[in-house]
Amino acid sequence: MKAYILTTLLSVFIFANVSCANKTEAKSSEQNIGKNEVIHLNQDSFKEMVFDYEKNKEWAYNGKVPAILDFYADWCGPCRQIAPILEQLQKEYNGKIQVFKVDTEKEKELAAIFGIRSLPTLVFIPVNGEPQAVMGARPKAEFETLVSEVLKVSK
């Protein structure tokens, strides 16, 4: 009986924490733009801030500054390896770029729509022009080169 009660309490605790985490992520991420923070996107915020693929057939970026879009998963070693680099880039470019992250485990539909088959996949999105995808972990210097050449942004 004690084991049943303990298991039930543990289940309630886990459910409450997961529910709270989802509510925090689901609220509009747009309020974080300009605060020099990496923004985690769900399907709705992706359509709002990056690209509304349901309304538009042709690519049309919704952002005001160039972006890096990181498709990742928590279990992915190379994804964890580049996460601090992306955080650094967000801070160092000081509002000149925006780093977005999409957890492919939570947002399977987004990953499928964009054909994500390799992790990490990073998409460099200029304000005007076509995005360019890069797969796999890279050193920080290579990301800085891509920001300069593809996004046309300097520090």
TORGU-654193 format. One line per 2 residues: number of its first residue (from 1); their letters; for each residue x, y, z of N, C-alpha, C, O, CB. Coordinates in Angstrom, 3 decimals. Glycine has a CB too. Example, Ala and Ser with C-alpha at 12.3 -4.5 7.8 and 13.67 -1.06 7.14 Angstrom:
2
1 = as = 13.190 -5.690 7.800 12.300 -4.500 7.800 13.200 -3.300 7.800 14.236 -3.319 8.465 11.308 -4.473 9.046 | 12.850 -2.250 7.080 13.670 -1.060 7.140 12.900 0.030 7.870 13.409 1.138 8.039 14.084 -0.598 5.725
***
This chain:
155
1 = mk = 0.824 -1.190 0.000 0.000 0.000 0.000 0.874 1.261 0.000 0.590 2.216 -0.723 -0.940 -0.006 1.211 | 1.935 1.260 0.812 2.826 2.413 0.875 3.481 2.650 -0.489 3.645 3.796 -0.909 3.904 2.207 1.965
3 = ay = 3.848 1.580 -1.171 4.462 1.708 -2.495 3.487 2.337 -3.485 3.882 3.152 -4.319 4.926 0.335 -3.010 | 2.217 1.958 -3.393 1.188 2.520 -4.292 1.037 4.017 -4.058 0.972 4.796 -5.009 -0.176 1.811 -4.081
5 = il = 0.981 4.417 -2.789 0.835 5.839 -2.451 2.063 6.609 -2.911 1.936 7.691 -3.485 0.621 6.027 -0.926 | 3.227 6.074 -2.671 4.470 6.725 -3.086 4.533 6.876 -4.603 4.917 7.931 -5.107 5.682 5.930 -2.587
7 = tt = 4.159 5.832 -5.327 4.144 5.885 -6.785 3.147 6.920 -7.282 3.441 7.655 -8.225 3.810 4.513 -7.366 | 1.980 6.991 -6.668 0.956 7.958 -7.061 1.453 9.382 -6.830 1.303 10.239 -7.700 -0.350 7.713 -6.280
9 = ll = 2.044 9.639 -5.661 2.572 10.975 -5.370 3.679 11.362 -6.347 3.730 12.499 -6.814 3.100 11.037 -3.935 | 4.552 10.426 -6.651 5.632 10.682 -7.599 5.072 11.013 -8.979 5.559 11.924 -9.649 6.571 9.471 -7.684
11 = sv = 4.057 10.280 -9.397 3.418 10.529 -10.701 2.794 11.918 -10.753 2.928 12.627 -11.750 2.344 9.464 -10.987 | 2.108 12.305 -9.672 1.487 13.636 -9.613 2.558 14.714 -9.676 2.391 15.708 -10.382 0.640 13.796 -8.326
13 = fi = 3.649 14.534 -8.952 4.737 15.503 -8.954 5.339 15.660 -10.350 5.547 16.783 -10.808 5.818 15.084 -7.962 | 5.617 14.558 -11.022 6.191 14.600 -12.370 5.227 15.269 -13.335 5.631 16.103 -14.146 6.537 13.182 -12.860
15 = fa = 3.942 14.900 -13.250 2.940 15.497 -14.136 2.856 17.002 -13.933 2.765 17.755 -14.903 1.568 14.859 -13.901 | 2.886 17.448 -12.682 2.801 18.880 -12.389 3.997 19.623 -12.959 3.841 20.702 -13.531 2.709 19.115 -10.881
17 = nv = 5.189 19.060 -12.809 6.389 19.717 -13.339 6.379 19.768 -14.854 6.747 20.790 -15.435 7.640 18.999 -12.861 | 5.973 18.703 -15.502 5.909 18.689 -16.963 4.874 19.689 -17.451 5.116 20.401 -18.425 5.577 17.278 -17.484
19 = sc = 3.730 19.754 -16.792 2.680 20.690 -17.186 3.159 22.124 -17.065 2.909 22.936 -17.956 1.431 20.482 -16.337 | 3.845 22.449 -15.975 4.354 23.808 -15.792 5.404 24.146 -16.835 5.418 25.261 -17.357 4.938 23.976 -14.392
21 = an = 6.279 23.208 -17.145 7.319 23.459 -18.143 6.707 23.725 -19.502 7.169 24.618 -20.213 8.284 22.277 -18.226 | 5.694 22.988 -19.883 5.055 23.189 -21.178 4.356 24.531 -21.248 4.372 25.175 -22.297 4.065 22.076 -21.457
23 = kt = 3.739 24.972 -20.154 3.066 26.268 -20.152 4.080 27.389 -20.332 3.819 28.355 -21.048 2.274 26.469 -18.847 | 5.233 27.265 -19.689 6.262 28.291 -19.803 6.768 28.382 -21.236 6.949 29.481 -21.759 7.425 27.999 -18.844
25 = ea = 6.996 27.240 -21.876 7.516 27.243 -23.236 6.462 27.707 -24.230 6.792 28.357 -25.222 8.015 25.857 -23.613 | 5.204 27.383 -23.981 4.147 27.683 -24.941 3.777 29.155 -24.958 3.230 29.627 -25.955 2.927 26.860 -24.635
27 = ks = 4.057 29.910 -23.879 3.701 31.324 -23.909 4.505 32.018 -24.990 5.563 31.534 -25.393 3.941 31.991 -22.534 | 4.015 33.136 -25.453 4.638 33.816 -26.585 6.107 34.105 -26.327 6.451 34.787 -25.363 3.906 35.109 -26.891
29 = se = 6.962 33.591 -27.179 8.405 33.792 -27.052 8.833 35.139 -27.606 9.978 35.554 -27.420 9.157 32.680 -27.763 | 7.938 35.814 -28.272 8.297 37.085 -28.891 8.783 38.089 -27.863 9.572 38.973 -28.198 7.114 37.654 -29.648
31 = qn = 8.332 37.979 -26.611 8.757 38.910 -25.578 10.245 38.785 -25.272 10.813 39.688 -24.656 7.954 38.686 -24.318 | 10.898 37.694 -25.682 12.326 37.503 -25.431 13.204 38.105 -26.517 14.410 38.250 -26.316 12.630 36.038 -25.300
33 = ig = 12.632 38.459 -27.661 13.434 39.061 -28.726 13.973 40.395 -28.236 13.257 41.198 -27.638 12.599 39.245 -30.030 | 15.236 40.605 -28.503 15.880 41.836 -28.064 16.448 41.730 -26.658 17.146 42.640 -26.210 14.902 42.975 -28.128
35 = kn = 16.166 40.647 -25.953 16.695 40.460 -24.607 17.970 39.630 -24.631 18.468 39.223 -23.581 15.652 39.795 -23.713 | 18.492 39.380 -25.809 19.745 38.644 -25.964 19.657 37.218 -25.420 20.618 36.705 -24.846 20.865 39.387 -25.267
37 = ev = 18.501 36.586 -25.606 18.315 35.217 -25.156 17.971 34.312 -26.325 17.297 34.721 -27.270 17.226 35.147 -24.093 | 18.444 33.084 -26.246 18.043 32.065 -27.207 16.566 31.775 -26.956 16.141 31.666 -25.805 18.925 30.758 -27.081
39 = ih = 15.788 31.649 -28.019 14.351 31.421 -27.892 14.006 30.012 -28.348 14.340 29.608 -29.462 13.557 32.462 -28.708 | 13.332 29.266 -27.473 12.859 27.917 -27.796 11.474 28.045 -28.417 10.582 28.686 -27.860 12.827 26.991 -26.519
41 = ln = 11.315 27.424 -29.579 10.063 27.549 -30.322 9.224 26.286 -30.263 9.745 25.171 -30.241 10.347 27.895 -31.759 | 7.916 26.486 -30.237 6.990 25.397 -30.481 6.366 25.672 -31.857 6.767 26.617 -32.536 5.889 25.284 -29.332
43 = qd = 5.419 24.881 -32.257 4.857 25.026 -33.603 4.215 26.403 -33.807 4.423 27.034 -34.844 3.823 23.927 -33.860 | 3.443 26.866 -32.832 2.769 28.156 -32.973 3.756 29.320 -33.010 3.640 30.201 -33.862 1.784 28.354 -31.833
45 = sf = 4.728 29.332 -32.091 5.694 30.432 -32.081 6.592 30.388 -33.318 7.039 31.430 -33.795 6.550 30.380 -30.805 | 6.858 29.185 -33.840 7.627 29.066 -35.081 6.893 29.767 -36.219 7.489 30.548 -36.961 7.875 27.578 -35.432
47 = ke = 5.603 29.486 -36.354 4.815 30.112 -37.427 4.739 31.624 -37.241 4.703 32.369 -38.221 3.396 29.516 -37.471 | 4.713 32.072 -36.012 4.625 33.501 -35.713 5.947 34.234 -35.967 5.956 35.316 -36.554 4.199 33.700 -34.268
49 = mv = 7.053 33.647 -35.526 8.319 34.373 -35.539 9.274 34.000 -36.660 10.167 34.779 -36.992 8.999 34.166 -34.261 | 9.101 32.819 -37.251 10.040 32.392 -38.291 9.351 32.310 -39.645 9.657 33.091 -40.546 10.659 31.036 -37.933
51 = fd = 8.432 31.376 -39.794 7.805 31.169 -41.097 6.472 30.461 -40.913 6.408 29.396 -40.300 8.730 30.355 -42.036 | 5.411 31.054 -41.444 4.093 30.430 -41.384 3.911 29.571 -42.626 3.433 30.038 -43.660 2.960 31.501 -41.272
53 = ye = 4.295 28.324 -42.507 4.269 27.395 -43.637 2.855 26.995 -44.027 2.654 26.437 -45.105 5.072 26.157 -43.309 | 1.879 27.262 -43.187 0.499 26.945 -43.540 -0.101 28.013 -44.449 -0.928 27.703 -45.306 -0.349 26.794 -42.280
55 = kn = 0.308 29.266 -44.268 -0.227 30.364 -45.073 0.599 30.642 -46.324 0.059 31.056 -47.349 -0.308 31.615 -44.240 | 1.905 30.415 -46.238 2.804 30.770 -47.338 3.402 29.527 -47.977 3.855 28.615 -47.285 3.918 31.691 -46.842
57 = ke = 3.399 29.502 -49.280 4.059 28.409 -50.007 5.505 28.775 -50.329 6.369 27.901 -50.396 3.292 28.078 -51.308 | 5.767 30.062 -50.529 7.123 30.561 -50.788 7.737 31.019 -49.470 7.040 31.533 -48.595 7.109 31.731 -51.830
59 = wa = 9.057 30.827 -49.336 9.754 31.212 -48.118 9.582 32.701 -47.846 9.801 33.523 -48.736 11.238 30.859 -48.216 | 9.195 33.052 -46.632 9.067 34.437 -46.198 9.375 34.487 -44.704 8.535 34.130 -43.878 7.634 35.007 -46.507
61 = yn = 10.573 34.928 -44.366 10.995 35.005 -42.964 10.239 36.127 -42.274 10.127 37.227 -42.817 12.531 35.230 -42.850 | 9.719 35.859 -41.085 8.927 36.842 -40.337 9.755 37.735 -39.422 9.233 38.713 -38.886 7.895 36.133 -39.521
63 = gk = 11.034 37.421 -39.231 11.854 38.159 -38.279 12.383 39.479 -38.798 12.356 39.762 -39.996 12.989 37.323 -37.861 | 12.868 40.279 -37.855 13.431 41.590 -38.184 14.960 41.573 -38.203 15.588 42.471 -38.764 12.941 42.631 -37.187
65 = vp = 15.557 40.544 -37.585 17.010 40.384 -37.605 17.324 38.984 -38.122 16.510 38.075 -37.962 17.634 40.617 -36.181 | 18.493 38.793 -38.739 18.875 37.460 -39.210 18.856 36.457 -38.053 18.984 36.830 -36.887 20.276 37.498 -39.866
67 = ai = 18.694 35.185 -38.400 18.532 34.176 -37.345 19.314 32.910 -37.631 19.664 32.602 -38.770 17.070 33.833 -37.170 | 19.573 32.187 -36.548 20.082 30.823 -36.626 19.002 29.959 -35.992 18.581 30.200 -34.860 21.499 30.655 -35.900
69 = ld = 18.567 28.966 -36.724 17.535 28.049 -36.255 18.188 26.695 -36.004 18.700 26.067 -36.931 16.359 27.932 -37.288 | 18.171 26.250 -34.764 18.829 25.010 -34.354 17.782 23.930 -34.106 17.012 24.012 -33.149 19.691 25.234 -33.084
71 = fy = 17.754 22.915 -34.975 16.925 21.734 -34.752 17.786 20.756 -33.961 18.833 20.321 -34.439 16.405 21.099 -36.119 | 17.345 20.409 -32.747 18.164 19.607 -31.845 17.306 18.594 -31.091 16.081 18.581 -31.213 18.913 20.511 -30.855
73 = ad = 17.974 17.748 -30.312 17.315 16.848 -29.362 18.205 16.759 -28.126 19.430 16.830 -28.223 17.059 15.418 -29.992 | 17.583 16.605 -26.979 18.339 16.538 -25.726 19.298 15.349 -25.676 20.353 15.437 -25.049 17.383 16.464 -24.555
75 = wc = 18.950 14.253 -26.321 19.783 13.046 -26.293 20.978 13.126 -27.244 21.850 12.257 -27.207 18.942 11.836 -26.641 | 21.031 14.142 -28.087 22.046 14.279 -29.133 23.323 14.919 -28.564 23.311 16.082 -28.161 21.497 15.126 -30.312
77 = gp = 24.417 14.154 -28.535 25.691 14.656 -28.023 26.208 15.892 -28.757 26.547 16.881 -28.107 26.718 13.574 -28.103 | 26.279 15.867 -30.107 26.734 17.056 -30.825 25.829 18.272 -30.593 26.301 19.409 -30.607 26.813 16.756 -32.309
79 = cr = 24.535 18.036 -30.381 23.612 19.142 -30.086 23.975 19.793 -28.755 23.992 21.018 -28.634 22.145 18.639 -30.054 | 24.264 18.963 -27.767 24.669 19.482 -26.454 26.019 20.194 -26.552 26.278 21.149 -25.819 24.742 18.335 -25.415
81 = qi = 26.866 19.730 -27.448 28.195 20.317 -27.624 28.104 21.749 -28.171 28.863 22.620 -27.746 29.040 19.443 -28.568 | 27.192 21.995 -29.099 27.123 23.333 -29.700 26.179 24.282 -28.965 26.183 25.483 -29.238 26.689 23.218 -31.136
83 = ap = 25.376 23.771 -28.046 24.430 24.631 -27.321 25.110 25.829 -26.656 24.615 26.947 -26.796 23.699 23.817 -26.266 | 26.238 25.643 -25.929 26.883 26.814 -25.321 27.448 27.785 -26.362 27.497 28.992 -26.125 27.997 26.363 -24.392
85 = il = 27.867 27.264 -27.499 28.387 28.135 -28.571 27.258 29.026 -29.088 27.460 30.222 -29.301 28.997 27.287 -29.743 | 26.083 28.455 -29.287 24.945 29.245 -29.764 24.538 30.301 -28.735 24.180 31.421 -29.099 23.752 28.328 -30.080
87 = eq = 24.593 29.941 -27.456 24.313 30.908 -26.383 25.318 32.066 -26.443 24.940 33.230 -26.310 24.368 30.212 -24.986 | 26.599 31.736 -26.643 27.636 32.764 -26.736 27.389 33.678 -27.931 27.482 34.900 -27.813 29.025 32.119 -26.843
89 = lq = 27.075 33.086 -29.082 26.827 33.888 -30.285 25.659 34.837 -30.064 25.716 35.999 -30.469 26.551 32.979 -31.497 | 24.600 34.350 -29.426 23.437 35.198 -29.157 23.846 36.429 -28.357 23.410 37.542 -28.652 22.353 34.407 -28.400
91 = ke = 24.686 36.224 -27.342 25.116 37.341 -26.493 26.139 38.238 -27.205 26.050 39.463 -27.130 25.714 36.805 -25.184 | 27.105 37.627 -27.891 28.177 38.400 -28.520 27.685 39.271 -29.671 28.218 40.358 -29.894 29.251 37.469 -29.019
93 = yn = 26.690 38.813 -30.393 26.179 39.619 -31.514 25.156 40.648 -31.047 24.676 41.456 -31.842 25.550 38.712 -32.577 | 24.822 40.620 -29.760 24.103 41.686 -29.080 22.893 42.239 -29.850 22.828 43.433 -30.142 25.046 42.795 -28.798
95 = gk = 21.948 41.365 -30.171 20.724 41.807 -30.833 20.797 41.889 -32.347 19.798 42.198 -32.996 20.346 43.122 -30.313 | 21.967 41.618 -32.924 22.106 41.675 -34.386 21.640 40.381 -35.050 21.358 40.356 -36.248 23.561 41.955 -34.768
97 = iq = 21.561 39.306 -34.262 21.017 38.032 -34.740 20.092 37.486 -33.653 20.120 37.940 -32.509 22.167 37.001 -35.086 | 19.271 36.503 -34.033 18.445 35.803 -33.056 18.651 34.308 -33.234 18.524 33.787 -34.343 16.939 36.183 -33.209
99 = vf = 18.968 33.617 -32.146 19.103 32.169 -32.175 17.785 31.566 -31.691 17.299 31.881 -30.604 20.311 31.688 -31.294 | 17.225 30.699 -32.521 16.014 29.958 -32.189 16.376 28.485 -32.072 17.259 28.003 -32.781 14.895 30.182 -33.259
101 = kv = 15.695 27.766 -31.178 15.915 26.335 -31.024 14.574 25.611 -31.134 13.560 26.060 -30.601 16.608 26.020 -29.667 | 14.597 24.473 -31.842 13.421 23.622 -31.956 13.806 22.225 -31.486 14.669 21.578 -32.079 12.870 23.598 -33.424
103 = dt = 13.164 21.767 -30.419 13.385 20.423 -29.896 12.620 19.444 -30.782 11.390 19.405 -30.747 12.933 20.307 -28.395 | 13.336 18.664 -31.566 12.701 17.771 -32.538 11.921 16.641 -31.872 11.071 16.025 -32.515 13.750 17.187 -33.463
105 = ek = 12.187 16.359 -30.613 11.422 15.338 -29.900 10.045 15.865 -29.514 9.069 15.114 -29.525 12.182 14.872 -28.650 | 9.958 17.142 -29.173 8.675 17.747 -28.808 7.922 18.259 -30.026 6.691 18.265 -30.039 8.892 18.885 -27.826
107 = ek = 8.646 18.682 -31.036 8.041 19.289 -32.227 8.307 18.414 -33.445 8.948 18.840 -34.405 8.592 20.720 -32.461 | 7.807 17.192 -33.390 8.045 16.214 -34.463 7.460 16.681 -35.796 8.037 16.413 -36.850 7.445 14.856 -34.083
109 = el = 6.322 17.375 -35.758 5.708 17.848 -37.003 6.604 18.869 -37.701 6.767 18.815 -38.920 4.326 18.464 -36.720 | 7.182 19.795 -36.944 8.100 20.773 -37.538 9.306 20.079 -38.157 9.713 20.405 -39.272 8.564 21.790 -36.480
111 = aa = 9.866 19.135 -37.441 11.015 18.400 -37.967 10.650 17.670 -39.256 11.437 17.649 -40.202 11.537 17.403 -36.923 | 9.469 17.075 -39.297 9.033 16.353 -40.493 8.772 17.297 -41.656 9.161 17.007 -42.787 7.779 15.544 -40.195
113 = if = 8.124 18.412 -41.396 7.801 19.371 -42.454 9.073 19.880 -43.131 9.107 20.069 -44.347 6.994 20.553 -41.882 | 10.118 20.100 -42.333 11.361 20.635 -42.877 12.374 19.549 -43.216 13.524 19.851 -43.534 11.969 21.600 -41.900
115 = gi = 11.958 18.299 -43.150 12.820 17.196 -43.586 14.073 17.025 -42.754 15.121 16.664 -43.290 13.211 17.398 -45.003 | 13.991 17.273 -41.462 15.159 17.148 -40.595 15.425 15.667 -40.339 14.612 14.967 -39.736 14.949 17.918 -39.253
117 = rs = 16.582 15.210 -40.813 16.947 13.798 -40.660 18.270 13.621 -39.926 18.634 12.509 -39.543 17.028 13.130 -42.022 | 18.979 14.717 -39.735 20.281 14.673 -39.081 20.312 15.756 -38.007 19.843 16.874 -38.221 21.445 14.867 -40.114
119 = lp = 20.868 15.410 -36.854 20.958 16.379 -35.762 22.416 16.581 -35.377 23.198 15.630 -35.382 20.131 15.913 -34.538 | 22.779 17.793 -35.048 21.968 18.986 -35.170 21.901 19.457 -36.624 22.831 19.240 -37.401 22.521 20.091 -34.278
121 = tl = 20.803 20.095 -36.972 20.692 20.800 -38.241 20.479 22.259 -37.890 19.554 22.607 -37.157 19.521 20.231 -39.145 | 21.341 23.104 -38.419 21.240 24.539 -38.177 20.891 25.223 -39.484 21.475 24.935 -40.528 22.560 25.111 -37.585
123 = vf = 19.937 26.126 -39.412 19.512 26.870 -40.590 19.854 28.330 -40.344 19.396 28.934 -39.374 17.977 26.676 -40.882 | 20.660 28.888 -41.231 21.046 30.294 -41.161 20.072 31.072 -42.041 19.980 30.836 -43.246 22.545 30.515 -41.618
125 = ip = 19.344 32.005 -41.418 18.250 32.701 -42.100 18.555 34.192 -42.203 18.474 34.908 -41.205 16.913 32.478 -41.357 | 18.905 34.669 -43.399 19.076 36.120 -43.564 17.696 36.788 -43.571 16.687 36.128 -43.816 19.861 36.450 -44.888
127 = vn = 17.655 38.080 -43.305 16.374 38.791 -43.321 15.770 38.719 -44.715 14.577 38.458 -44.869 16.550 40.268 -42.880 | 16.591 38.948 -45.723 16.150 38.829 -47.115 17.021 37.777 -47.780 18.247 37.817 -47.675 16.235 40.207 -47.878
129 = ge = 16.400 36.861 -48.447 17.166 35.820 -49.113 16.789 34.444 -48.614 15.941 34.283 -47.737 18.642 36.049 -48.920 | 17.439 33.466 -49.193 17.132 32.076 -48.891 17.946 31.578 -47.705 19.119 31.924 -47.565 17.391 31.202 -50.110
131 = pq = 17.333 30.770 -46.854 18.073 30.181 -45.740 19.055 29.121 -46.226 18.885 28.548 -47.302 17.108 29.573 -44.724 | 20.074 28.870 -45.428 21.087 27.875 -45.763 21.262 26.932 -44.576 21.524 27.380 -43.460 22.440 28.554 -46.138
133 = av = 21.118 25.637 -44.810 21.222 24.641 -43.742 22.627 24.070 -43.650 23.314 23.898 -44.657 20.219 23.514 -43.967 | 23.038 23.781 -42.423 24.318 23.158 -42.125 24.028 22.024 -41.144 23.309 22.215 -40.163 25.360 24.199 -41.535
135 = mg = 24.586 20.851 -41.409 24.347 19.713 -40.525 25.599 19.368 -39.740 26.714 19.420 -40.259 23.877 18.499 -41.324 | 25.396 19.021 -38.502 26.500 18.590 -37.655 27.095 19.707 -36.825 26.899 20.890 -37.106 27.567 17.981 -38.491
137 = ar = 27.828 19.304 -35.792 28.500 20.254 -34.912 29.689 20.879 -35.640 30.361 20.230 -36.442 28.962 19.560 -33.606 | 29.928 22.135 -35.344 31.039 22.890 -35.929 31.725 23.694 -34.830 31.125 23.958 -33.788 30.542 23.830 -37.074
139 = pk = 32.965 24.081 -35.053 33.618 24.961 -34.077 33.023 26.378 -34.158 32.428 26.763 -35.165 35.158 25.003 -34.323 | 33.196 27.119 -33.098 32.639 28.471 -33.016 33.101 29.343 -34.173 32.303 30.098 -34.726 33.025 29.121 -31.696
141 = ae = 34.368 29.256 -34.549 34.905 30.080 -35.637 34.148 29.839 -36.943 33.927 30.774 -37.712 36.399 29.790 -35.838 | 33.753 28.602 -37.193 33.006 28.300 -38.415 31.604 28.906 -38.363 31.097 29.391 -39.374 32.918 26.779 -38.626
143 = fe = 30.977 28.877 -37.181 29.669 29.530 -37.035 29.794 31.037 -37.266 28.929 31.645 -37.897 29.075 29.250 -35.631 | 30.867 31.635 -36.755 31.077 33.071 -36.947 31.262 33.400 -38.422 30.777 34.429 -38.891 32.294 33.550 -36.144
145 = tl = 31.958 32.539 -39.159 32.120 32.731 -40.601 30.775 32.658 -41.308 30.493 33.472 -42.188 33.080 31.682 -41.183 | 29.943 31.694 -40.933 28.606 31.567 -41.540 27.727 32.774 -41.214 26.964 33.232 -42.064 27.920 30.277 -41.057
147 = vs = 27.829 33.285 -40.000 27.063 34.478 -39.629 27.503 35.650 -40.502 26.673 36.421 -40.985 27.250 34.817 -38.117 | 28.793 35.775 -40.696 29.328 36.866 -41.510 28.959 36.717 -42.984 28.523 37.681 -43.613 30.839 36.933 -41.363
149 = ev = 29.129 35.515 -43.540 28.928 35.313 -44.984 27.462 35.111 -45.379 27.016 35.657 -46.388 29.729 34.120 -45.442 | 26.724 34.348 -44.608 25.331 34.051 -44.975 24.378 35.106 -44.429 23.490 35.578 -45.139 24.923 32.665 -44.456
151 = lk = 24.568 35.473 -43.169 23.659 36.431 -42.541 24.079 37.888 -42.764 23.307 38.814 -42.514 23.573 36.151 -41.058 | 25.324 38.072 -43.241 25.871 39.412 -43.512 25.871 40.293 -42.262 25.494 41.464 -42.306 25.068 40.096 -44.622
153 = vs = 26.303 39.699 -41.149 26.332 40.407 -39.867 27.735 40.325 -39.300 28.378 39.277 -39.350 25.295 39.816 -38.866 | 28.206 41.443 -38.758 29.492 41.460 -38.056 29.243 41.903 -36.627 28.221 42.515 -36.319 30.525 42.403 -38.763
155 = k = 30.196 41.585 -35.759 30.038 41.920 -34.324 30.068 43.393 -34.085 29.950 43.836 -32.943 31.118 41.268 -33.496
***
